[in-house]
Amino acid sequence: MLIGEADGFRLYITAGKTVKETYPEGLHENPRDVFMLILEGQLELAFKNGAKQIFKTRECFVLPKHTKHKCVFKKMTVALEGVYEEGLWHEIKK
């Protein structure tokens, strides 16, 4: 859910709706850098090179655009997600 925006930067509240014990099969990537602050719960990321990272309540990270990854929520997780929407500011001004 979008909760705010300024100069092309949007903030969302995100909830881990798909609680699972295992990672999904395929990797994906985002077309933009993503900032995430875990408000409650835990997010686990796995990367193309096999590295894994766990982020818990009150931890944050920036995932650079086009980083191939997959994620899993092993329990219900709520996070604040920030994304710079390229070109958004110019569209709003029109």
N, CA, C and O atoms as a MOPAC input file, in Angstrom:
PM7 MOZYME 1SCF
protein

 N      0.84000 1    -1.16000 1     0.00000 1
 C      0.00000 1     0.00000 1     0.00000 1
 C      0.89700 1     1.23900 1     0.00000 1
 O      1.77800 1     1.36500 1     0.85000 1
 N      0.68100 1     2.14400 1    -0.93800 1
 C      1.42900 1     3.39200 1    -1.01800 1
 C      1.04200 1     4.27500 1     0.16700 1
 O     -0.14000 1     4.49900 1     0.42500 1
 N      2.06400 1     4.78100 1     0.89600 1
 C      1.75700 1     5.64200 1     2.04800 1
 C      2.30200 1     7.05500 1     1.89500 1
 O      1.97300 1     7.93000 1     2.69600 1
 N      3.13000 1     7.29500 1     0.88100 1
 C      3.63300 1     8.64700 1     0.66700 1
 C      4.58000 1     8.71400 1    -0.49900 1
 O      5.13500 1     7.70000 1    -0.92300 1
 N      4.77100 1     9.94200 1    -1.03100 1
 C      5.70900 1    10.13100 1    -2.12400 1
 C      6.20300 1    11.56300 1    -2.13800 1
 O      5.50600 1    12.48200 1    -1.70800 1
 N      7.42300 1    11.74100 1    -2.64300 1
 C      8.01400 1    13.06600 1    -2.78500 1
 C      9.13400 1    12.99200 1    -3.80700 1
 O      9.98900 1    12.11000 1    -3.72600 1
 N      9.14000 1    13.89300 1    -4.75200 1
 C     10.19300 1    13.97900 1    -5.77300 1
 C     10.51200 1    12.63700 1    -6.42200 1
 O     11.67800 1    12.32000 1    -6.66000 1
 N      9.50000 1    11.86500 1    -6.70100 1
 C      9.70800 1    10.59500 1    -7.38300 1
 C     10.05100 1     9.42700 1    -6.48800 1
 O     10.24500 1     8.31800 1    -6.98400 1
 N     10.13200 1     9.63900 1    -5.17500 1
 C     10.41600 1     8.56000 1    -4.23300 1
 C      9.11400 1     8.15200 1    -3.57900 1
 O      8.41100 1     8.99500 1    -3.02200 1
 N      8.78100 1     6.88500 1    -3.63800 1
 C      7.53500 1     6.38500 1    -3.04800 1
 C      7.83100 1     5.45200 1    -1.88100 1
 O      8.78300 1     4.67200 1    -1.91400 1
 N      6.99000 1     5.55000 1    -0.84200 1
 C      7.07700 1     4.65800 1     0.31400 1
 C      5.85000 1     3.76400 1     0.34900 1
 O      4.72400 1     4.22300 1     0.15800 1
 N      6.08100 1     2.49000 1     0.59400 1
 C      5.00700 1     1.50700 1     0.66900 1
 C      5.10500 1     0.75500 1     1.99100 1
 O      6.19300 1     0.59500 1     2.54500 1
 N      3.96700 1     0.29900 1     2.48900 1
 C      3.94800 1    -0.69000 1     3.56100 1
 C      3.74800 1    -2.03000 1     2.87600 1
 O      2.81600 1    -2.19400 1     2.08900 1
 N      4.60900 1    -2.98100 1     3.16700 1
 C      4.57700 1    -4.28900 1     2.53400 1
 C      4.39500 1    -5.35400 1     3.61000 1
 O      4.99800 1    -5.27400 1     4.68000 1
 N      3.56800 1    -6.34200 1     3.32400 1
 C      3.39100 1    -7.46000 1     4.25700 1
 C      3.76300 1    -8.75400 1     3.55000 1
 O      3.38100 1    -8.97200 1     2.40000 1
 N      4.51000 1    -9.61100 1     4.23800 1
 C      4.86800 1   -10.92200 1     3.69200 1
 C      3.67100 1   -11.83900 1     3.78700 1
 O      3.43700 1   -12.46400 1     4.82200 1
 N      2.91500 1   -11.91900 1     2.71100 1
 C      1.68300 1   -12.70000 1     2.72600 1
 C      1.92900 1   -14.18500 1     2.49400 1
 O      1.13900 1   -15.02400 1     2.92600 1
 N      3.01800 1   -14.50900 1     1.81400 1
 C      3.29400 1   -15.90300 1     1.49400 1
 C      4.32200 1   -16.45900 1     2.46500 1
 O      5.51900 1   -16.47100 1     2.17600 1
 N      3.86100 1   -16.90900 1     3.59300 1
 C      4.74300 1   -17.46000 1     4.62100 1
 C      5.04000 1   -18.90500 1     4.25300 1
 O      4.13100 1   -19.72900 1     4.14500 1
 N      6.33900 1   -19.21100 1     4.05800 1
 C      6.78500 1   -20.54800 1     3.65300 1
 C      8.07300 1   -20.89500 1     4.37600 1
 O      8.72400 1   -20.02200 1     4.95000 1
 N      8.43300 1   -22.14200 1     4.34900 1
 C      9.69700 1   -22.59200 1     4.93400 1
 C     10.82200 1   -22.60200 1     3.91000 1
 O     11.99400 1   -22.54600 1     4.28400 1
 N     10.49000 1   -22.67300 1     2.62400 1
 C     11.52100 1   -22.77200 1     1.59000 1
 C     11.41500 1   -21.62300 1     0.59300 1
 O     10.35900 1   -21.00900 1     0.43500 1
 N     12.53200 1   -21.34900 1    -0.07400 1
 C     12.57600 1   -20.30500 1    -1.09600 1
 C     11.82100 1   -20.76100 1    -2.34400 1
 O     11.71300 1   -21.96000 1    -2.60400 1
 N     11.29900 1   -19.80500 1    -3.11600 1
 C     10.70500 1   -20.17800 1    -4.40500 1
 C     11.80300 1   -20.68200 1    -5.34800 1
 O     12.98800 1   -20.47200 1    -5.09000 1
 N     11.42000 1   -21.33200 1    -6.41500 1
 C     12.38400 1   -21.91900 1    -7.35000 1
 C     13.23100 1   -20.88100 1    -8.07900 1
 O     14.45700 1   -20.98200 1    -8.07200 1
 N     12.61500 1   -19.89900 1    -8.70000 1
 C     13.33900 1   -18.97800 1    -9.56100 1
 C     13.78900 1   -17.69900 1    -8.88400 1
 O     13.25200 1   -17.28900 1    -7.85500 1
 N     14.79800 1   -17.07700 1    -9.49800 1
 C     15.27100 1   -15.77200 1    -9.06600 1
 C     14.48700 1   -14.68200 1    -9.79200 1
 O     13.93100 1   -14.92000 1   -10.86400 1
 N     14.44300 1   -13.49000 1    -9.20800 1
 C     13.85900 1   -12.34200 1    -9.89900 1
 C     14.72300 1   -11.12100 1    -9.61000 1
 O     15.63900 1   -11.17600 1    -8.79000 1
 N     14.42600 1   -10.03300 1   -10.28300 1
 C     15.16100 1    -8.79300 1   -10.06700 1
 C     14.19600 1    -7.62000 1   -10.14900 1
 O     13.12200 1    -7.72800 1   -10.74100 1
 N     14.58500 1    -6.50100 1    -9.55100 1
 C     13.77200 1    -5.28900 1    -9.56800 1
 C     14.41400 1    -4.28200 1   -10.51600 1
 O     15.64000 1    -4.19100 1   -10.58200 1
 N     13.60000 1    -3.52200 1   -11.25100 1
 C     14.15600 1    -2.54400 1   -12.18900 1
 C     14.69800 1    -1.28700 1   -11.50300 1
 O     15.29200 1    -0.43200 1   -12.16000 1
 N     14.49600 1    -1.16800 1   -10.18200 1
 C     14.94300 1     0.00800 1    -9.43400 1
 C     15.59100 1    -0.43100 1    -8.11600 1
 O     15.33900 1    -1.53300 1    -7.62800 1
 N     16.42800 1     0.44300 1    -7.54800 1
 C     16.94300 1     0.19400 1    -6.20700 1
 C     15.77000 1     0.14900 1    -5.24000 1
 O     14.80700 1     0.90100 1    -5.39500 1
 N     15.84200 1    -0.72300 1    -4.25100 1
 C     14.77500 1    -0.85100 1    -3.25300 1
 C     15.38200 1    -0.72000 1    -1.86200 1
 O     16.34300 1    -1.41100 1    -1.52400 1
 N     14.80500 1     0.18200 1    -1.05400 1
 C     15.16300 1     0.32400 1     0.35700 1
 C     14.09700 1    -0.39600 1     1.16200 1
 O     12.91000 1    -0.24400 1     0.87300 1
 N     14.48400 1    -1.17600 1     2.16600 1
 C     13.49700 1    -1.85300 1     2.98800 1
 C     13.90500 1    -1.81400 1     4.46100 1
 O     15.04900 1    -2.10200 1     4.81400 1
 N     12.94700 1    -1.45300 1     5.30500 1
 C     13.10500 1    -1.46400 1     6.75400 1
 C     12.10100 1    -2.47300 1     7.29700 1
 O     10.89600 1    -2.33000 1     7.08500 1
 N     12.58800 1    -3.48200 1     7.99000 1
 C     11.71200 1    -4.50700 1     8.55400 1
 C     11.10800 1    -3.95300 1     9.84100 1
 O     11.82400 1    -3.70800 1    10.81200 1
 N      9.80200 1    -3.75800 1     9.84700 1
 C      9.10900 1    -3.23300 1    11.02300 1
 C      8.78100 1    -4.34300 1    12.01300 1
 O      8.81700 1    -4.14300 1    13.22700 1
 N      8.46300 1    -5.51000 1    11.47400 1
 C      8.12900 1    -6.65300 1    12.32800 1
 C      8.33100 1    -7.92400 1    11.52100 1
 O      7.93200 1    -7.99000 1    10.35800 1
 N      8.94100 1    -8.92500 1    12.12000 1
 C      9.12100 1   -10.19900 1    11.43500 1
 C     10.52200 1   -10.39800 1    10.91600 1
 O     11.50000 1    -9.96200 1    11.52300 1
 N     10.60300 1   -11.07400 1     9.76500 1
 C     11.90300 1   -11.45300 1     9.23800 1
 C     11.79800 1   -11.74100 1     7.74300 1
 O     10.85600 1   -12.39500 1     7.29500 1
 N     12.76000 1   -11.25400 1     6.98200 1
 C     12.85400 1   -11.50200 1     5.54100 1
 C     14.18900 1   -12.18400 1     5.26900 1
 O     15.23000 1   -11.74200 1     5.75300 1
 N     14.15300 1   -13.24700 1     4.50300 1
 C     15.37400 1   -13.94400 1     4.13100 1
 C     15.57300 1   -13.81600 1     2.63000 1
 O     14.66400 1   -14.10200 1     1.85000 1
 N     16.77000 1   -13.38400 1     2.22400 1
 C     17.12200 1   -13.24800 1     0.81300 1
 C     18.19300 1   -14.25800 1     0.44300 1
 O     19.09800 1   -14.53300 1     1.23000 1
 N     18.08500 1   -14.81000 1    -0.76100 1
 C     19.13200 1   -15.66500 1    -1.33500 1
 C     19.49000 1   -15.06600 1    -2.69100 1
 O     18.61700 1   -14.62200 1    -3.43700 1
 N     20.79300 1   -15.06000 1    -2.99900 1
 C     21.27800 1   -14.41500 1    -4.20800 1
 C     21.81300 1   -15.42600 1    -5.21500 1
 O     22.04300 1   -16.58900 1    -4.88200 1
 N     22.00600 1   -14.97200 1    -6.43800 1
 C     22.46500 1   -15.81500 1    -7.53600 1
 C     23.76100 1   -16.55300 1    -7.19800 1
 O     23.94700 1   -17.70300 1    -7.59600 1
 N     24.65500 1   -15.88800 1    -6.46300 1
 C     25.94900 1   -16.49500 1    -6.11900 1
 C     25.86500 1   -17.48400 1    -4.95300 1
 O     26.87900 1   -18.04000 1    -4.53300 1
 N     24.63900 1   -17.70200 1    -4.42800 1
 C     24.44600 1   -18.64400 1    -3.32900 1
 C     24.46700 1   -18.02300 1    -1.94300 1
 O     24.11600 1   -18.68400 1    -0.96600 1
 N     24.87100 1   -16.76400 1    -1.84200 1
 C     24.88500 1   -16.08400 1    -0.53800 1
 C     23.46100 1   -15.89400 1    -0.03100 1
 O     22.52600 1   -15.73300 1    -0.81500 1
 N     23.31100 1   -15.91700 1     1.29300 1
 C     22.01700 1   -15.69300 1     1.92800 1
 C     22.15400 1   -14.61600 1     2.98400 1
 O     23.21400 1   -14.46600 1     3.59200 1
 N     21.08400 1   -13.86500 1     3.20500 1
 C     21.08900 1   -12.80200 1     4.20900 1
 C     19.72800 1   -12.78700 1     4.89200 1
 O     18.69700 1   -12.89300 1     4.22800 1
 N     19.72100 1   -12.65600 1     6.20700 1
 C     18.48400 1   -12.57900 1     6.98600 1
 C     18.37900 1   -11.18500 1     7.58000 1
 O     19.32900 1   -10.68300 1     8.18000 1
 N     17.21700 1   -10.56000 1     7.40800 1
 C     16.94600 1    -9.23700 1     7.97900 1
 C     15.79200 1    -9.37800 1     8.96300 1
 O     14.74500 1    -9.93300 1     8.63200 1
 N     15.99600 1    -8.86900 1    10.17600 1
 C     15.01400 1    -9.00000 1    11.24800 1
 C     14.45100 1    -7.62800 1    11.62700 1
 O     14.87700 1    -6.60100 1    11.09900 1
 N     13.50100 1    -7.63100 1    12.53700 1
 C     12.86300 1    -6.40900 1    13.02000 1
 C     13.89400 1    -5.33200 1    13.32800 1
 O     14.89000 1    -5.58100 1    14.00800 1
 N     13.63800 1    -4.12500 1    12.81600 1
 C     14.45500 1    -2.91800 1    12.99200 1
 C     15.74900 1    -2.92400 1    12.16800 1
 O     16.61100 1    -2.07000 1    12.37500 1
 N     15.89100 1    -3.86500 1    11.25000 1
 C     17.04300 1    -3.86000 1    10.35100 1
 C     16.59700 1    -3.36700 1     8.97700 1
 O     15.44100 1    -3.53800 1     8.59000 1
 N     17.52800 1    -2.75200 1     8.24400 1
 C     17.18600 1    -2.24500 1     6.92000 1
 C     18.30100 1    -2.57700 1     5.93400 1
 O     19.41500 1    -2.93200 1     6.31800 1
 N     17.96600 1    -2.44900 1     4.65500 1
 C     18.94000 1    -2.69600 1     3.59500 1
 C     18.50100 1    -1.98800 1     2.32700 1
 O     17.34900 1    -1.57900 1     2.18800 1
 N     19.44600 1    -1.85300 1     1.40100 1
 C     19.15500 1    -1.38400 1     0.05300 1
 C     19.53800 1    -2.51900 1    -0.89000 1
 O     20.66200 1    -3.02000 1    -0.85500 1
 N     18.59800 1    -2.91300 1    -1.72100 1
 C     18.83900 1    -3.94500 1    -2.72500 1
 C     19.04900 1    -3.22800 1    -4.05400 1
 O     18.10200 1    -2.65700 1    -4.59500 1
 N     20.26700 1    -3.24400 1    -4.59300 1
 C     20.52200 1    -2.54400 1    -5.85000 1
 C     19.69900 1    -3.11300 1    -7.00700 1
 O     19.44000 1    -4.31500 1    -7.06700 1
 N     19.29800 1    -2.24000 1    -7.91500 1
 C     18.49000 1    -2.68000 1    -9.05700 1
 C     19.22200 1    -3.78100 1    -9.83000 1
 O     20.45000 1    -3.81600 1    -9.89700 1
 N     18.43100 1    -4.66200 1   -10.40200 1
 C     18.89400 1    -5.78000 1   -11.23100 1
 C     19.70700 1    -6.82200 1   -10.46500 1
 O     20.39000 1    -7.63900 1   -11.08200 1
 N     19.64600 1    -6.81000 1    -9.13300 1
 C     20.29000 1    -7.85800 1    -8.33500 1
 C     19.38700 1    -9.08500 1    -8.34500 1
 O     18.26600 1    -9.03700 1    -7.83900 1
 N     19.86700 1   -10.17900 1    -8.91600 1
 C     19.05200 1   -11.39500 1    -8.98300 1
 C     18.98100 1   -12.02600 1    -7.59600 1
 O     19.99900 1   -12.28800 1    -6.95500 1
 N     17.72300 1   -12.26500 1    -7.14500 1
 C     17.51600 1   -12.77400 1    -5.79700 1
 C     16.17800 1   -13.49900 1    -5.69400 1
 O     15.36000 1   -13.47100 1    -6.61400 1
 N     15.98500 1   -14.13200 1    -4.57600 1
 C     14.68400 1   -14.68900 1    -4.20200 1
 C     14.53500 1   -14.48700 1    -2.71300 1
 O     15.53000 1   -14.37300 1    -1.99700 1
 N     13.30100 1   -14.44100 1    -2.23700 1
 C     13.08900 1   -14.18100 1    -0.81400 1
 C     12.01200 1   -15.09200 1    -0.25600 1
 O     11.17900 1   -15.63700 1    -0.98000 1
 N     12.06400 1   -15.23400 1     1.06400 1
 C     11.06900 1   -16.03800 1     1.76400 1
 C     10.75900 1   -15.36800 1     3.10300 1
 O     11.64400 1   -14.84300 1     3.77800 1
 N      9.48900 1   -15.40300 1     3.46200 1
 C      9.02300 1   -14.94500 1     4.76700 1
 C      8.65800 1   -16.19900 1     5.53900 1
 O      7.70200 1   -16.88500 1     5.17900 1
 N      9.40000 1   -16.51500 1     6.59600 1
 C      9.09600 1   -17.71500 1     7.37200 1
 C      8.06600 1   -17.43500 1     8.45900 1
 O      7.58000 1   -18.35100 1     9.12200 1
 N      7.73600 1   -16.14000 1     8.63200 1
 C      6.64200 1   -15.74000 1     9.51000 1
 C      6.09400 1   -14.42100 1     8.97900 1
 O      6.74400 1   -13.75600 1     8.17100 1
 N      4.92300 1   -14.04900 1     9.42100 1
 C      4.31700 1   -12.81500 1     8.92600 1
 C      5.26900 1   -11.65700 1     9.16400 1
 O      5.76600 1   -11.46800 1    10.27400 1
 N      5.52100 1   -10.88600 1     8.12100 1
 C      6.48300 1    -9.79200 1     8.17300 1
 C      5.85400 1    -8.52800 1     7.61100 1
 O      5.15500 1    -8.56400 1     6.59800 1
 N      6.11100 1    -7.40500 1     8.28200 1
 C      5.64600 1    -6.10000 1     7.81200 1
 C      6.88100 1    -5.23300 1     7.61200 1
 O      7.75200 1    -5.17300 1     8.48100 1
 N      6.95700 1    -4.56100 1     6.46600 1
 C      8.14300 1    -3.75500 1     6.15600 1
 C      7.74500 1    -2.44400 1     5.49700 1
 O      6.69000 1    -2.33700 1     4.87300 1
 N      8.61000 1    -1.45400 1     5.64900 1
 C      8.49100 1    -0.18500 1     4.95000 1
 C      9.42900 1    -0.28200 1     3.75800 1
 O     10.62700 1    -0.51100 1     3.92200 1
 N      8.88300 1    -0.10700 1     2.55700 1
 C      9.66000 1    -0.25200 1     1.33500 1
 C      9.70300 1     1.07400 1     0.59300 1
 O      8.66400 1     1.69200 1     0.35800 1
 N     10.88700 1     1.51000 1     0.22700 1
 C     11.04800 1     2.76600 1    -0.50100 1
 C     11.64100 1     2.52100 1    -1.86900 1
 O     12.61900 1     1.78600 1    -2.01200 1
 N     11.03500 1     3.15000 1    -2.89300 1
 C     11.47500 1     2.96600 1    -4.26700 1
 C     11.49800 1     4.30900 1    -4.96600 1
 O     10.54300 1     5.08000 1    -4.87400 1
 N     12.59900 1     4.59300 1    -5.67200 1
 C     12.63100 1     5.78900 1    -6.50300 1
 C     12.04400 1     5.41400 1    -7.85000 1
 O     12.62300 1     4.62200 1    -8.59200 1
 N     10.89500 1     5.98600 1    -8.16100 1
 C     10.20200 1     5.70000 1    -9.41300 1
 C     10.73300 1     6.64700 1   -10.48600 1
 O     10.31600 1     7.80300 1   -10.55400 1
 N     11.64200 1     6.16900 1   -11.31700 1
 C     12.27100 1     6.99100 1   -12.35700 1
 C     11.21300 1     7.64100 1   -13.23600 1
 O     10.33500 1     6.96400 1   -13.77000 1
 N     11.30200 1     8.94500 1   -13.38100 1
 C     10.35900 1     9.66600 1   -14.22100 1
 C      9.06700 1    10.03500 1   -13.52500 1
 O      8.26200 1    10.77000 1   -14.09800 1
 N      8.83700 1     9.56000 1   -12.32600 1
 C      7.57300 1     9.81800 1   -11.63700 1
 C      7.37300 1    11.30300 1   -11.39300 1
 O      6.28500 1    11.83300 1   -11.61900 1
 N      8.41300 1    11.97000 1   -10.93500 1
 C      8.26300 1    13.39400 1   -10.60600 1
 C      7.84400 1    14.19900 1   -11.82200 1
 O      7.02300 1    15.10900 1   -11.70600 1
 N      8.39000 1    13.88000 1   -12.98200 1
 C      8.03800 1    14.61000 1   -14.20200 1
 C      6.59500 1    14.33100 1   -14.60400 1
 O      5.91800 1    15.21900 1   -15.12200 1
 N      6.11200 1    13.10500 1   -14.37100 1
 C      4.72000 1    12.76400 1   -14.68300 1
 C      3.76100 1    13.51700 1   -13.76300 1
 O      2.69800 1    13.95500 1   -14.20400 1
 N      4.12300 1    13.67200 1   -12.49800 1
 C      3.25900 1    14.36200 1   -11.53400 1
 C      3.14000 1    15.83600 1   -11.89300 1
 O      2.06600 1    16.41900 1   -11.74700 1
 N      4.21800 1    16.44400 1   -12.35600 1
 C      4.22700 1    17.86400 1   -12.67300 1
 C      3.36800 1    18.19700 1   -13.89000 1
 O      2.93200 1    19.33900 1   -14.03000 1
 N      3.11400 1    17.23000 1   -14.77400 1
 C      2.33200 1    17.48600 1   -15.99400 1
 C      0.90100 1    17.84000 1   -15.69600 1
 O      0.12000 1    18.08300 1   -16.61600 1

